[in-house]
Amino acid sequence: MTKIKKIASKKKLYRNKNKFRMTVFRSNTGLYVQVIDDNKNVTLASSSTKSLGLKLNNMKSAELLAENLSDVLKQKNITDFYFDRNKFPFKGRIKKLVDSLREFGFKF
């Protein structure tokens, strides 16, 4: 059932081809974020708690990940994109990541 839900949500997201897509993957040990251009099928920016060398996987690491990703996105002049949470519920670390990115001035 979750695979059907994931496909249905992707169909809604792919309607908007004018914006970039920020996708999130959450595991027990880390949080991974990518900003993707679906028109060119290219990853524009990526960051993870592993690449930052963070040992803990908690709310503070989500804030630090958002800070690092915001620096990368501002260097590439990317400010407007939509959020693809995959199958993960919008709570906890994912919500903290998005809220932190909004504080840095990004639009969803």
Residue pairs with C-beta under 8 A, 6 or more apart in sequence:
2 87
5 87
6 86
6 87
10 84
13 21
13 82
13 84
14 38
16 82
17 38
17 39
19 80
19 81
19 82
20 35
20 36
20 37
20 38
20 44
20 78
20 80
20 81
20 82
21 35
21 36
21 37
21 38
21 81
21 82
21 84
22 33
22 34
22 35
22 36
22 81
22 82
22 83
22 84
23 33
23 34
23 36
23 84
23 86
24 31
24 32
24 33
24 83
24 84
24 85
24 86
24 88
24 94
24 97
25 31
25 32
25 33
25 86
25 88
26 32
26 88
26 93
26 94
28 57
29 50
29 57
30 48
30 49
30 50
30 57
31 48
31 49
31 57
31 61
31 62
31 65
31 93
31 94
31 97
32 46
32 47
32 48
32 49
32 50
33 46
33 47
33 48
33 65
33 69
33 97
34 43
34 45
34 46
35 43
35 44
35 45
35 46
35 69
35 73
35 78
35 81
36 42
36 43
36 44
37 43
37 44
44 76
44 78
45 69
45 72
45 73
45 76
45 78
47 65
47 68
47 69
47 72
48 65
49 57
49 61
49 64
49 65
52 61
52 64
52 65
52 68
54 61
54 64
54 65
57 93
58 93
59 92
59 93
59 96
61 93
62 93
62 94
62 96
62 97
62 100
63 96
63 97
63 100
65 97
66 96
66 97
66 100
66 101
66 104
67 100
67 104
69 101
70 101
70 104
70 105
70 106
73 79
73 106
79 105
79 106
79 107
80 106
80 107
81 106
81 107
81 108
82 108
83 98
83 108
85 94
88 94
90 98
98 108
101 108
102 108
